[in-house]
């Protein structure tokens, strides 16, 4: 005979038979998708392949690219003239170094030309000057952030000068070079300035090199583009260190020619940067064989 405790109890008819519906057992949530990997395991010599592809784009309908480079050269001359005209030549060297910070923003038209060549669209100067970013106003916001970083670098350079030479008026470009090269104080300033400038340059390069091409080609926001650009650079350090060295070397060559080489160098770097972005941003399974980017020995 069953005791009362052994008698099966009837479930409450008001309670659902499915315990998930009653909230007793939580629903199983599927795992989040793994973050997209940006590592492409490309050899450092791939950077020279990007340069070769940029050279090809430069000479595909070359007049718009050369006109773009000429415009950058003339604007640079105007800025240098303005610094001397308003006795602000103390900012000349930081401004020249800071050009690398805002360079990716200025090169948006060159990315557009390479994109049009890639998609078989007609190229010309008007679409390069009036670029329509797929991300809309986010491109403006990213440009403002890069400009703010440039102004921060300019301010840091002035503070470094004051740290070593005090509140002494800038003696002029004709006297500052001997002070920098022939005095212990000048050597210390160059050492500290180079270290601080390298940090600014590395950070600006990481967040800027791919953010503007991304805002041109994809629908995203400025902060995401800047962060993804840094992630892409970090995940592909060997080839990106090589690309940064190539960029710095060509920019130094432009300075040795008093900026005249910018007419050719700036479009070349802009077009090549587009191909670097397309290679590293593509899904890993669709990345071309790295050997196709490496020039023959």
C-alpha positions in Angstrom: 0.0 0.0 0.0 1.4 3.3 -1.0 2.0 5.9 1.6 0.9 9.5 1.1 4.5 10.4 0.4 4.8 7.7 -2.3 1.6 8.7 -4.0 2.5 10.5 -7.3 1.4 14.1 -7.2 -0.3 15.8 -10.0 1.5 18.7 -11.5 0.0 22.1 -11.3 -2.1 22.5 -14.4 -1.2 26.2 -14.4 2.5 25.5 -14.9 3.8 24.8 -18.4 5.2 21.5 -19.2 8.3 23.1 -20.8 10.7 24.2 -18.0 12.4 26.6 -20.4 9.2 28.6 -20.8 8.9 28.9 -17.1 12.3 30.4 -16.8 13.5 27.5 -14.6 16.2 26.4 -17.0 17.8 29.3 -19.1 17.8 29.0 -22.8 21.1 27.9 -24.3 22.7 30.9 -26.0 24.9 30.0 -29.0 28.5 31.1 -28.7 29.5 34.4 -30.1 31.4 34.2 -33.4 35.1 34.4 -33.1 36.6 37.8 -33.8 37.9 38.2 -37.3 41.6 37.5 -37.5 43.7 40.2 -39.2 46.9 38.1 -39.4 47.9 37.2 -43.0 51.4 35.8 -42.4 52.9 37.8 -45.3 56.7 38.1 -45.7 58.2 41.6 -45.3 59.1 41.7 -49.0 55.4 41.9 -49.8 55.7 45.6 -49.1 57.7 46.0 -52.3 54.9 44.3 -54.2 52.5 46.9 -52.9 54.8 49.5 -54.2 54.9 47.9 -57.6 51.1 47.8 -57.7 51.0 51.4 -56.7 53.4 52.3 -59.5 51.1 50.5 -61.9 48.1 52.5 -60.8 50.1 55.7 -60.9 50.8 55.3 -64.6 47.3 54.1 -65.4 45.8 57.4 -66.5 48.8 59.2 -64.9 47.7 62.9 -65.3 45.1 62.9 -62.4 47.7 61.3 -60.0 50.5 63.6 -61.0 48.1 66.6 -60.7 47.2 65.4 -57.3 50.9 65.2 -56.3 51.5 68.6 -57.7 48.7 70.0 -55.6 50.2 68.4 -52.5 53.6 69.9 -53.4 52.1 73.4 -53.9 50.2 73.3 -50.7 53.4 72.2 -48.9 55.2 75.2 -50.4 52.5 77.5 -49.3 52.6 76.2 -45.7 56.4 76.6 -45.5 56.1 80.1 -46.9 53.4 81.0 -44.4 55.6 79.7 -41.5 58.4 82.0 -42.5 56.1 84.9 -43.5 54.5 85.0 -40.0 57.8 84.2 -38.2 56.7 80.8 -37.1 59.6 79.0 -38.6 60.2 77.4 -35.2 57.4 75.0 -36.2 59.0 74.1 -39.5 60.6 70.8 -38.5 57.7 69.5 -36.4 55.3 70.4 -39.3 57.4 68.5 -41.8 57.5 65.5 -39.5 53.8 65.8 -38.8 53.0 65.6 -42.5 53.1 61.9 -42.1 50.3 62.1 -39.5 47.8 63.8 -41.9 49.1 62.2 -45.1 46.5 59.3 -45.0 43.7 61.8 -44.9 45.0 63.8 -47.8 45.5 60.7 -49.9 41.8 59.8 -50.0 41.5 60.8 -53.7 44.3 58.4 -54.6 42.6 55.5 -52.8 39.5 56.4 -54.9 41.4 56.2 -58.1 42.9 52.8 -57.2 39.4 51.6 -56.3 38.0 52.7 -59.6 40.8 51.0 -61.5 40.1 47.8 -59.5 36.4 47.9 -60.3 36.8 48.9 -64.0 35.3 52.4 -63.5 36.5 55.5 -65.3 39.1 57.6 -63.5 39.6 61.3 -63.5 40.5 64.2 -61.3 37.0 65.3 -60.3 36.1 62.0 -58.6 39.4 62.1 -56.8 38.8 65.6 -55.5 35.2 65.0 -54.5 35.4 61.6 -52.9 32.2 60.0 -51.7 33.0 57.9 -48.6 30.7 54.9 -48.0 31.0 55.7 -44.3 29.7 59.3 -44.8 30.5 61.8 -42.0 32.6 59.2 -40.2 35.5 60.1 -42.6 35.3 63.7 -41.5 35.4 62.7 -37.8 38.5 60.5 -38.5 40.2 63.3 -40.3 39.5 65.6 -37.4 41.1 63.1 -35.0 44.2 62.8 -37.1 44.4 66.6 -37.3 44.1 66.7 -33.5 47.0 64.3 -33.2 49.0 66.5 -35.6 48.3 69.6 -33.4 49.2 67.6 -30.3 52.5 66.6 -31.8 53.2 70.3 -32.7 52.5 71.3 -29.1 54.8 68.5 -27.8 57.6 69.7 -30.0 57.4 73.2 -28.7 57.4 71.9 -25.1 60.5 69.7 -25.8 62.3 72.8 -27.2 61.4 74.8 -24.1 62.5 71.9 -21.8 66.1 72.1 -23.2 66.5 75.7 -24.2 64.1 77.4 -21.8 61.9 80.3 -22.7 64.5 81.6 -25.2 63.1 82.9 -28.5 63.7 80.7 -31.5 67.0 81.9 -33.1 65.9 81.1 -36.6 66.6 78.2 -38.9 70.1 79.4 -39.8 71.2 79.3 -36.2 69.2 76.4 -34.8 71.1 73.7 -36.9 74.5 74.4 -35.3 72.8 74.5 -31.9 71.3 71.1 -32.5 74.3 69.4 -34.1 77.2 71.0 -32.2 76.1 71.3 -28.6 75.4 68.7 -25.9 72.0 70.3 -25.3 71.2 70.1 -28.9 72.1 66.4 -29.0 69.9 65.7 -26.0 67.0 67.6 -27.6 67.4 65.5 -30.8 67.5 62.3 -28.8 64.4 63.1 -26.8 62.6 64.7 -29.8 63.3 61.6 -32.0 62.0 59.3 -29.3 58.8 61.2 -28.7 58.4 61.8 -32.4 58.8 58.1 -33.1 56.0 57.3 -30.7 53.7 59.8 -32.3 54.7 58.6 -35.7 54.1 54.9 -34.9 50.8 55.6 -33.3 49.6 57.8 -36.1 50.8 55.3 -38.7 49.0 52.5 -37.0 45.6 54.2 -36.7 45.8 56.1 -39.9 47.3 53.9 -42.6 44.2 51.8 -43.2 41.4 53.8 -41.5 40.8 56.2 -44.4 40.8 53.4 -47.1 38.4 51.5 -44.9 36.0 54.5 -44.5 36.1 54.9 -48.3 35.3 51.3 -49.1 33.2 50.1 -46.1 30.3 51.2 -44.0 31.7 51.7 -40.5 32.3 54.4 -37.9 35.5 56.3 -37.4 36.5 54.8 -34.0 36.0 51.3 -35.4 38.1 52.1 -38.5 40.9 53.6 -36.4 40.9 50.6 -34.0 40.8 48.0 -36.8 43.6 49.8 -38.6 45.8 49.4 -35.5 44.8 45.8 -35.2 45.7 45.1 -38.8 49.1 46.7 -38.3 49.8 44.9 -35.1 48.8 41.5 -36.5 51.1 41.9 -39.6 54.1 43.6 -37.9 56.9 42.3 -40.2 55.4 43.5 -43.4 54.0 46.7 -41.9 57.4 47.6 -40.4 58.8 47.3 -43.8 56.0 49.4 -45.3 56.6 52.1 -42.6 60.3 52.1 -43.4 59.6 52.5 -47.1 57.2 55.3 -46.4 59.7 57.1 -44.2 62.5 56.7 -46.7 60.5 58.0 -49.6 59.4 61.0 -47.5 63.0 61.7 -46.5 63.9 61.6 -50.2 61.2 64.2 -50.9 62.6 66.5 -48.2 66.1 66.2 -49.8 64.6 67.5 -53.1 62.9 70.4 -51.2 59.6 68.6 -51.6 59.7 68.4 -55.4 59.7 64.6 -55.3 56.3 64.7 -53.6 54.8 65.1 -57.0 55.7 61.5 -57.7 56.2 60.0 -54.3 52.8 61.0 -52.7 50.7 59.4 -55.5 52.9 56.3 -55.4 52.4 55.8 -51.7 48.7 56.6 -51.8 48.0 54.0 -54.5 50.3 51.4 -52.9 48.5 51.9 -49.5 45.2 51.0 -51.2 46.6 47.7 -52.3 48.1 47.1 -48.8 44.6 47.6 -47.3 42.9 45.3 -49.9 45.4 42.6 -49.2 45.2 42.7 -45.4 41.5 43.4 -45.1 40.4 40.6 -47.4 39.2 37.3 -45.8 42.2 35.1 -45.0 41.0 32.4 -47.4 40.9 34.9 -50.3 44.3 36.5 -49.8 46.3 36.0 -53.0 49.6 34.0 -52.9 52.1 36.3 -51.2 54.6 35.5 -53.9 52.6 37.5 -56.4 53.5 40.6 -54.5 57.2 40.0 -54.3 59.3 41.4 -57.2 61.5 38.8 -58.9 65.1 38.8 -57.6 
